[in-house]
Amino acid sequence: MDAEGAAAPVAPTCSHLDLIKLRHGWLLAPVALVALSIAVIQVRRDALRTILDRVEEGAVRPRLKLPIFSEAMVAAAFYLLRQFLPLDNHCLARSIAISRMLRRFGHQATLVIGVQLPIAAHCWVQCEDRLMADRVDRITAFEPILAR
């Protein structure tokens, strides 16, 4: 259980990064760039509670009932952005943007924040047991403390 009383996320078993086809990402890359830019501004400006509440609101009312863009297409778009933009230190903003895009396209996305002792934190997005923008070996060292 996390601090909010929600069940812990399912342990990821695979990553879309292992299955990615870059040609699928070009269509959504501009949308991903806008979503990421908005998320970076919000992370710098707003409190984490406010940001997470907005992410939750997006989960309640997805824009599309049937997914027309797959999880893999969203993952590929953010992978392409990562090739051109230094996003390694922006896991929270990237995860917020990915989560919002997935939810708007009708997918069930979970934003997870994990910690590692002595002091490290990381944020990632998963749909059931599939990671969107991280590899399984990257997040296994982190203990999830919050899932939304």
N, C-alpha and C positions, 0 to 999 in steps of 0.2 A: 504494500500500500504506500502511496505517496502522501505528501503533506496535506493534500486536498481530500484524501479519503478514497481516491479512485484506485482501481486495480492496477498493478504494475503491468507494463506492456509485455507482450509476448517476446521471448528472446528471438532475435533475428537469426535466420538460418541462411539467407542469401542476400545478395545485393544486386540492384539493377546495374551497378557499375561493371559487374562481371559479364553482363549480357548486352551491354549498350551497343547500339548501332547509331553512329553519329549522324547519319542522314536523317534520323527521326527528330533530332534536336533543332535543326535549323529553322523549322517553321515556328517553334515556340520561343526561340532565343530572344527575340525582341520583347515579348511579353514577360519573359523571365527577367530580363534586364530592368524593366520598369518595376516589376514586383520587388526585385532585390534592392533597387534604389530607394523605394518607399520604405522598405523594412530597415535599411541602414539608417535613414533619417529618424524613423520611429525609435530605434534602439538607442540612438544618441539623445533623443529628446524626451521620451516618455519613460515612466516607471515600468518595470517588468510586469507587475500585476496588471497594469492597464493594457499592455501589449498582449499578454496571454488571454485576457478577457475578450479582446477583439478577435483573437484567433478562435476562441470558443464560439463567439457569435457567428463566425463564418461557417463553423461546423454544423450549427443548427439549421442554417438555411443555405444550402448549396445553390449555386446559380443554375446548374444544369442537373436534370434528374438522371439522364443517361450519359455516362462518360463518352465523349467523342474524342478526347485526347487521352491516351493511355498513360499509366504510371511511367512506363519506360520512356515515353516522349518527353514528359516533364523532367525526368532524371537526366535524359540526354541533353536537354536544353541547358540545365544548370551545369552539367559537365562541360559543355562547350564554353559557357561563360567562364568557368574556372581556368580554361586554357588561356584566356586573354586578360583576365582580371585577377589580381592577387586576393583571393577569397579565403585563404587558410585561417586567418585570424578573425573571421566574421561568421563563425558557425551559427551563432544565434540568429543573426539577420538572414543568413542563407536558409536556415531551417524554417524560420517564420515565412519567408517568401515561398518556399517549396510547399509548406503545409497549406498556405492560402490558395495557391494555384491548384493543388490537388483537390482541395475541398470545393473550390468553385467549379471544378470540372466533374464533380460528383463522386470522388473517391473518398474512402474512409482513411484519413491520414492521422497519425499520432505524432505529436511533437514531444520529444523526450529530452530531458536534461539529466545528465549523469555526472557523478563526481568520482574522483580517484584520489586516494590518499598518497602522499601527504597533502598536496594541494594542486588539483587540476580539475577542470570542468570541461564538458563538451556537450553540444546539443546536436541532435539528429532527428530525422523524420523516418518513420516506417509505416508501411501499410501492411497490417497483420505481421507476418514474419519477414517481410522484404524491406531492406534498407533502400533509401532513395539516393543519397549522395555520399555515402560512406561505405567502406568495406567492413565486413563482419569482424575481421581481426583488429580493426581500428577501435571499435567500440566495446569489445569484450572486457577491456580493463576498467571500464566505467560502470559504476553502480547507479542504476536509474533512481532518481529522487523525485522526479516530477514527470507526469505524462498527461498531455492534454490533447 
